[in-house]
């Protein structure tokens, strides 16, 4: 009889231990992630001092219809400069996007019409579609030089926007501060990937002449730096897929099963305790 009494507390102990282990295992399955799924550029050894990688070739984006150009012309006469840079209601479009709300790229500019033209004060109509901002700058500077001495012209795309969706800290549409934007720049502006972001399978969606392109990136590998899609284009969408741990943590069925299993184990412990 004494041996039997000693065995019953041991049984309760093992049942409780089993319950705790089960709960910890379920918690780990739904919330834990191994470091190998988090680290960027794993193909670079920790002990390496220097590694050179061929960078992707950057191509300056060309201007299209419905783009917004920010044009500034400076001359020696402050009054003329003010007249040249004022935006009329017929030719300007105020940027109002999520990026402007986030403090990136707000202001006004000149809308490129359906025929690929813009109309600038005192300069007139200029065809800009199919040209780069550098080419348009040279054209405007040449026209301004016919009337003003030593004009200084700056042209940039004011609506170069990129959308970042999925497992990032701040998913949104951002108006970028310049035209030379990389995939890592966009991810950084969005606050980096969350712990649940799938680093090895980042998707880029690009509109190419009316057709959608889908490109996959692996942030665990330095090959992304030489990818022809490393530099983003206007209107690109970057999507960060959730990993399996995020899916499991949001799976209502799995949560329900864990709750049922926990309840059954608790009931079993109560029954054993009552019998003892």
C-alpha positions as a Markdown table, in Angstrom:
| # | Residue | x | y | z |
|---|---|---|---|---|
| 1 | Unk | 0.0 | 0.0 | 0.0 |
| 2 | Unk | 2.8 | 2.4 | 0.7 |
| 3 | Unk | 4.4 | 1.8 | -2.7 |
| 4 | Unk | 1.1 | 2.5 | -4.4 |
| 5 | Unk | 0.7 | 5.8 | -2.5 |
| 6 | Unk | 4.1 | 6.9 | -3.6 |
| 7 | Unk | 3.4 | 6.1 | -7.2 |
| 8 | Unk | 0.3 | 8.3 | -7.4 |
| 9 | Unk | 2.0 | 11.6 | -6.8 |
| 10 | Unk | 4.6 | 10.6 | -9.4 |
| 11 | Unk | 1.8 | 10.0 | -11.9 |
| 12 | Unk | 0.3 | 13.4 | -11.2 |
| 13 | Unk | 3.8 | 14.9 | -11.6 |
| 14 | Unk | 4.4 | 13.3 | -15.0 |
| 15 | Unk | 0.9 | 14.3 | -16.3 |
| 16 | Unk | 1.5 | 17.9 | -15.3 |
| 17 | Unk | 4.9 | 17.8 | -16.9 |
| 18 | Unk | 3.5 | 16.3 | -20.1 |
| 19 | Unk | 0.9 | 19.1 | -20.2 |
| 20 | Unk | 3.5 | 21.8 | -19.8 |
| 21 | Unk | 5.8 | 20.3 | -22.5 |
| 22 | Unk | 2.9 | 20.1 | -24.9 |
| 23 | Unk | 1.9 | 23.7 | -24.4 |
| 24 | Unk | 5.5 | 24.9 | -24.8 |
| 25 | Unk | 5.9 | 22.9 | -28.0 |
| 26 | Unk | 2.7 | 24.4 | -29.5 |
| 27 | Unk | 3.8 | 27.8 | -28.5 |
| 28 | Unk | 7.2 | 27.3 | -30.1 |
| 29 | Unk | 5.5 | 26.0 | -33.3 |
| 30 | Unk | 3.4 | 29.1 | -33.6 |
| 31 | Unk | 5.9 | 31.8 | -32.6 |
| 32 | Unk | 9.5 | 30.6 | -33.0 |
| 33 | Unk | 11.7 | 31.1 | -36.0 |
| 34 | Unk | 15.2 | 29.8 | -36.5 |
| 35 | Unk | 18.0 | 32.3 | -37.1 |
| 36 | Unk | 18.7 | 30.8 | -40.5 |
| 37 | Unk | 15.4 | 32.2 | -41.7 |
| 38 | Unk | 16.1 | 35.7 | -40.4 |
| 39 | Unk | 19.6 | 36.6 | -41.4 |
| 40 | Unk | 20.2 | 38.5 | -44.7 |
| 41 | Unk | 23.0 | 37.4 | -47.1 |
| 42 | Unk | 23.9 | 34.2 | -45.4 |
| 43 | Unk | 26.3 | 33.3 | -48.2 |
| 44 | Unk | 28.9 | 35.7 | -46.8 |
| 45 | Unk | 31.0 | 34.0 | -44.1 |
| 46 | Unk | 31.3 | 35.7 | -40.8 |
| 47 | Unk | 35.1 | 35.6 | -41.1 |
| 48 | Unk | 35.4 | 37.2 | -44.5 |
| 49 | Unk | 37.1 | 40.6 | -44.7 |
| 50 | Unk | 36.1 | 41.7 | -48.1 |
| 51 | Unk | 33.9 | 40.3 | -50.9 |
| 52 | Unk | 33.3 | 42.1 | -54.2 |
| 53 | Unk | 30.0 | 41.6 | -56.1 |
| 54 | Unk | 29.1 | 42.8 | -59.6 |
| 55 | Unk | 26.3 | 45.3 | -59.3 |
| 56 | Unk | 23.3 | 45.4 | -61.6 |
| 57 | Unk | 23.3 | 48.0 | -64.4 |
| 58 | Unk | 21.2 | 51.0 | -63.6 |
| 59 | Unk | 19.0 | 52.4 | -66.4 |
| 60 | Unk | 17.5 | 55.8 | -66.0 |
| 61 | Unk | 13.6 | 55.6 | -66.1 |
| 62 | Unk | 11.9 | 57.2 | -69.1 |
| 63 | Unk | 8.9 | 59.6 | -68.7 |
| 64 | Unk | 5.4 | 58.4 | -69.6 |
| 65 | Unk | 2.0 | 59.9 | -69.8 |
| 66 | Unk | 0.4 | 60.8 | -66.5 |
| 67 | Unk | 3.8 | 61.2 | -64.9 |
| 68 | Unk | 4.3 | 64.3 | -62.8 |
| 69 | Unk | 7.5 | 66.3 | -63.3 |
| 70 | Unk | 9.0 | 68.7 | -60.8 |
| 71 | Unk | 10.8 | 71.4 | -62.8 |
| 72 | Unk | 12.7 | 74.3 | -61.3 |
| 73 | Unk | 14.4 | 77.0 | -63.3 |
| 74 | Unk | 16.7 | 79.5 | -61.7 |
| 75 | Unk | 18.0 | 82.7 | -63.3 |
| 76 | Unk | 19.9 | 85.7 | -62.3 |
| 77 | Unk | 16.7 | 87.7 | -61.9 |
| 78 | Unk | 14.7 | 86.6 | -58.8 |
| 79 | Unk | 11.4 | 87.9 | -60.2 |
| 80 | Unk | 11.8 | 85.9 | -63.4 |
| 81 | Unk | 12.7 | 82.8 | -61.3 |
| 82 | Unk | 9.5 | 83.2 | -59.4 |
| 83 | Unk | 7.4 | 83.5 | -62.6 |
| 84 | Unk | 9.1 | 80.4 | -64.2 |
| 85 | Unk | 8.5 | 78.2 | -61.1 |
| 86 | Unk | 4.9 | 79.0 | -60.3 |
| 87 | Unk | 2.5 | 76.2 | -61.1 |
| 88 | Unk | -0.8 | 77.2 | -62.8 |
| 89 | Unk | -3.9 | 75.2 | -61.9 |
| 90 | Unk | -4.1 | 73.9 | -65.5 |
| 91 | Unk | -0.7 | 72.3 | -65.6 |
| 92 | Unk | 0.1 | 71.3 | -62.1 |
| 93 | Unk | -1.0 | 68.4 | -60.0 |
| 94 | Unk | -0.5 | 68.1 | -56.3 |
| 95 | Unk | 0.9 | 64.8 | -55.1 |
| 96 | Unk | -1.3 | 63.2 | -52.5 |
| 97 | Unk | -0.3 | 59.6 | -51.8 |
| 98 | Unk | 0.6 | 57.5 | -48.8 |
| 99 | Unk | 4.2 | 58.4 | -49.3 |
| 100 | Unk | 3.5 | 62.0 | -48.8 |
| 101 | Unk | 1.7 | 61.2 | -45.6 |
| 102 | Unk | 4.8 | 59.4 | -44.4 |
| 103 | Unk | 6.9 | 62.4 | -45.1 |
| 104 | Unk | 8.5 | 61.3 | -48.3 |
| 105 | Unk | 8.2 | 63.2 | -51.5 |
| 106 | Unk | 5.5 | 65.8 | -51.3 |
| 107 | Unk | 5.0 | 68.9 | -53.5 |
| 108 | Unk | 3.6 | 69.8 | -56.8 |
| 109 | Unk | 4.7 | 69.4 | -60.4 |
| 110 | Unk | 3.6 | 69.3 | -64.1 |
| 111 | Unk | 1.3 | 66.5 | -65.3 |
| 112 | Unk | 2.4 | 64.9 | -68.5 |
| 113 | Unk | -0.7 | 64.8 | -70.8 |
| 114 | Unk | -1.9 | 61.9 | -72.9 |
| 115 | Unk | 0.2 | 63.2 | -75.8 |
| 116 | Unk | 3.4 | 63.2 | -73.8 |
| 117 | Unk | 3.7 | 66.9 | -73.4 |
| 118 | Unk | 4.0 | 69.4 | -70.5 |
| 119 | Unk | 3.3 | 73.1 | -70.6 |
| 120 | Unk | 5.7 | 75.3 | -68.6 |
| 121 | Unk | 5.2 | 79.0 | -67.8 |
| 122 | Unk | 7.0 | 81.3 | -70.2 |
| 123 | Unk | 8.7 | 78.3 | -71.8 |
| 124 | Unk | 5.6 | 76.7 | -73.5 |
| 125 | Unk | 4.8 | 73.2 | -74.6 |
| 126 | Unk | 7.6 | 70.5 | -74.5 |
| 127 | Unk | 7.4 | 66.9 | -75.5 |
| 128 | Unk | 8.8 | 64.8 | -72.7 |
| 129 | Unk | 7.3 | 61.3 | -73.2 |
| 130 | Unk | 10.0 | 58.6 | -73.9 |
| 131 | Unk | 12.8 | 60.8 | -72.6 |
| 132 | Unk | 14.8 | 60.7 | -69.3 |
| 133 | Unk | 14.7 | 63.5 | -66.8 |
| 134 | Unk | 18.3 | 64.4 | -67.8 |
| 135 | Unk | 17.2 | 64.8 | -71.5 |
| 136 | Unk | 14.2 | 66.9 | -70.6 |
| 137 | Unk | 16.5 | 69.1 | -68.4 |
| 138 | Unk | 18.8 | 69.7 | -71.3 |
| 139 | Unk | 15.8 | 70.6 | -73.6 |
| 140 | Unk | 14.3 | 73.0 | -71.1 |
| 141 | Unk | 17.7 | 74.6 | -70.4 |
| 142 | Unk | 18.2 | 75.1 | -74.1 |
| 143 | Unk | 14.9 | 76.9 | -74.5 |
| 144 | Unk | 15.4 | 79.0 | -71.3 |
| 145 | Unk | 18.8 | 80.0 | -72.5 |
| 146 | Unk | 17.2 | 81.7 | -75.5 |
| 147 | Unk | 15.6 | 84.3 | -73.2 |
| 148 | Unk | 17.6 | 84.2 | -70.0 |
| 149 | Unk | 21.3 | 84.3 | -69.2 |
| 150 | Unk | 22.9 | 81.1 | -67.6 |
| 151 | Unk | 19.6 | 79.4 | -66.4 |
| 152 | Unk | 20.0 | 76.5 | -64.0 |
| 153 | Unk | 17.4 | 73.7 | -64.6 |
| 154 | Unk | 16.5 | 70.7 | -62.4 |
| 155 | Unk | 14.0 | 68.1 | -63.4 |
| 156 | Unk | 12.9 | 65.0 | -61.5 |
| 157 | Unk | 10.0 | 62.6 | -61.3 |
| 158 | Unk | 7.7 | 63.8 | -58.5 |
| 159 | Unk | 5.5 | 60.7 | -58.4 |
| 160 | Unk | 8.1 | 57.9 | -58.5 |
| 161 | Unk | 6.1 | 55.6 | -56.2 |
| 162 | Unk | 6.7 | 52.1 | -55.0 |
| 163 | Unk | 4.2 | 49.9 | -53.0 |
| 164 | Unk | 5.4 | 47.6 | -50.3 |
| 165 | Unk | 2.9 | 45.0 | -49.0 |
| 166 | Unk | 2.9 | 42.1 | -46.6 |
| 167 | Unk | 5.2 | 41.4 | -43.7 |
| 168 | Unk | 6.9 | 44.7 | -43.3 |
| 169 | Unk | 6.7 | 47.2 | -40.4 |
| 170 | Unk | 4.9 | 49.9 | -42.4 |
| 171 | Unk | 3.2 | 48.5 | -45.6 |
| 172 | Unk | 2.1 | 51.4 | -47.8 |
| 173 | Unk | 2.7 | 53.2 | -51.1 |
| 174 | Unk | 5.7 | 55.5 | -50.9 |
| 175 | Unk | 6.7 | 58.4 | -53.2 |
| 176 | Unk | 10.5 | 58.0 | -53.3 |
| 177 | Unk | 12.8 | 61.0 | -52.9 |
| 178 | Unk | 14.9 | 60.1 | -56.0 |
| 179 | Unk | 14.7 | 57.9 | -59.1 |
| 180 | Unk | 17.6 | 55.5 | -58.3 |
| 181 | Unk | 15.8 | 53.2 | -55.9 |
| 182 | Unk | 16.8 | 49.6 | -55.0 |
| 183 | Unk | 14.9 | 46.8 | -53.5 |
| 184 | Unk | 16.7 | 47.3 | -50.2 |
| 185 | Unk | 15.9 | 51.0 | -50.2 |
| 186 | Unk | 12.2 | 50.3 | -50.5 |
| 187 | Unk | 12.3 | 47.7 | -47.7 |
| 188 | Unk | 14.2 | 50.1 | -45.5 |
| 189 | Unk | 11.7 | 52.9 | -46.0 |
| 190 | Unk | 8.9 | 50.4 | -45.1 |
| 191 | Unk | 10.7 | 49.7 | -41.8 |
| 192 | Unk | 12.3 | 46.4 | -42.7 |
| 193 | Unk | 10.7 | 42.9 | -42.7 |
| 194 | Unk | 8.9 | 41.7 | -39.6 |
| 195 | Unk | 10.1 | 38.5 | -37.9 |
| 196 | Unk | 7.4 | 36.7 | -39.9 |
| 197 | Unk | 8.6 | 37.8 | -43.3 |
| 198 | Unk | 9.8 | 35.2 | -45.7 |
| 199 | Unk | 13.3 | 36.4 | -46.6 |
| 200 | Unk | 13.9 | 33.7 | -49.2 |
| 201 | Unk | 11.0 | 34.4 | -51.4 |
| 202 | Unk | 10.3 | 38.2 | -51.9 |
| 203 | Unk | 8.0 | 38.9 | -54.8 |
| 204 | Unk | 8.4 | 41.9 | -57.2 |
| 205 | Unk | 5.4 | 42.8 | -59.4 |
| 206 | Unk | 6.1 | 45.1 | -62.4 |
| 207 | Unk | 3.9 | 46.4 | -65.1 |
| 208 | Unk | 5.8 | 46.0 | -68.4 |
| 209 | Unk | 4.0 | 47.4 | -71.5 |
| 210 | Unk | 0.6 | 46.3 | -70.2 |
| 211 | Unk | 1.7 | 42.9 | -68.9 |
| 212 | Unk | 2.6 | 41.9 | -65.4 |
| 213 | Unk | 6.0 | 40.5 | -64.5 |
| 214 | Unk | 6.5 | 38.4 | -61.4 |
| 215 | Unk | 10.1 | 38.2 | -60.1 |
| 216 | Unk | 11.3 | 36.3 | -57.0 |
| 217 | Unk | 14.2 | 37.5 | -54.8 |
| 218 | Unk | 16.2 | 35.7 | -52.1 |
| 219 | Unk | 17.4 | 38.1 | -49.5 |
| 220 | Unk | 19.6 | 35.4 | -48.0 |
| 221 | Unk | 21.8 | 35.5 | -51.0 |
| 222 | Unk | 24.0 | 38.3 | -52.4 |
| 223 | Unk | 23.0 | 37.5 | -56.0 |
| 224 | Unk | 20.2 | 40.0 | -55.7 |
| 225 | Unk | 22.7 | 42.8 | -56.1 |
| 226 | Unk | 23.4 | 41.6 | -59.7 |
| 227 | Unk | 19.8 | 41.0 | -60.6 |
| 228 | Unk | 18.5 | 43.2 | -63.5 |
| 229 | Unk | 15.4 | 43.9 | -61.2 |
| 230 | Unk | 17.5 | 45.1 | -58.2 |
| 231 | Unk | 16.7 | 48.7 | -59.2 |
| 232 | Unk | 13.0 | 49.4 | -59.0 |
| 233 | Unk | 10.9 | 51.2 | -61.5 |
| 234 | Unk | 8.0 | 53.5 | -61.0 |
| 235 | Unk | 4.8 | 51.7 | -60.0 |
| 236 | Unk | 6.6 | 48.5 | -58.8 |
| 237 | Unk | 4.9 | 46.4 | -56.1 |
| 238 | Unk | 7.0 | 44.5 | -53.5 |
| 239 | Unk | 5.2 | 41.8 | -51.6 |
| 240 | Unk | 6.7 | 40.0 | -48.6 |
| 241 | Unk | 5.0 | 36.7 | -48.0 |
| 242 | Unk | 4.4 | 35.5 | -44.4 |
| 243 | Unk | 6.4 | 32.4 | -43.3 |
| 244 | Unk | 4.8 | 29.2 | -41.9 |
| 245 | Unk | 5.0 | 30.4 | -38.3 |
| 246 | Unk | 2.8 | 33.4 | -39.0 |
| 247 | Unk | 0.3 | 31.2 | -40.9 |
| 248 | Unk | 0.2 | 28.8 | -38.0 |
| 249 | Unk | -0.2 | 31.6 | -35.4 |
| 250 | Unk | -3.2 | 32.9 | -37.3 |
| 251 | Unk | -4.7 | 29.5 | -38.1 |
| 252 | Unk | -8.0 | 29.4 | -36.2 |
| 253 | Unk | -8.3 | 25.7 | -36.6 |
| 254 | Unk | -4.9 | 25.0 | -35.1 |
| 255 | Unk | -5.6 | 27.3 | -32.1 |
| 256 | Unk | -9.0 | 25.5 | -31.5 |
| 257 | Unk | -7.3 | 22.1 | -31.6 |
| 258 | Unk | -4.6 | 23.3 | -29.1 |
| 259 | Unk | -7.3 | 24.6 | -26.8 |
| 260 | Unk | -9.3 | 21.3 | -27.0 |
| 261 | Unk | -6.2 | 19.2 | -26.3 |
| 262 | Unk | -5.2 | 21.4 | -23.4 |
| 263 | Unk | -8.7 | 21.1 | -21.9 |
| 264 | Unk | -8.7 | 17.3 | -22.3 |
| 265 | Unk | -5.3 | 17.1 | -20.6 |
| 266 | Unk | -6.5 | 19.3 | -17.8 |
| 267 | Unk | -9.6 | 17.2 | -17.3 |
| 268 | Unk | -7.4 | 14.0 | -17.2 |
| 269 | Unk | -5.3 | 15.5 | -14.5 |
| 270 | Unk | -8.4 | 16.5 | -12.5 |
| 271 | Unk | -9.8 | 12.9 | -12.8 |
| 272 | Unk | -6.5 | 11.4 | -11.7 |
| 273 | Unk | -6.3 | 13.7 | -8.7 |
| 274 | Unk | -9.9 | 12.9 | -7.7 |
| 275 | Unk | -9.2 | 9.1 | -7.9 |
| 276 | Unk | -6.2 | 9.5 | -5.7 |
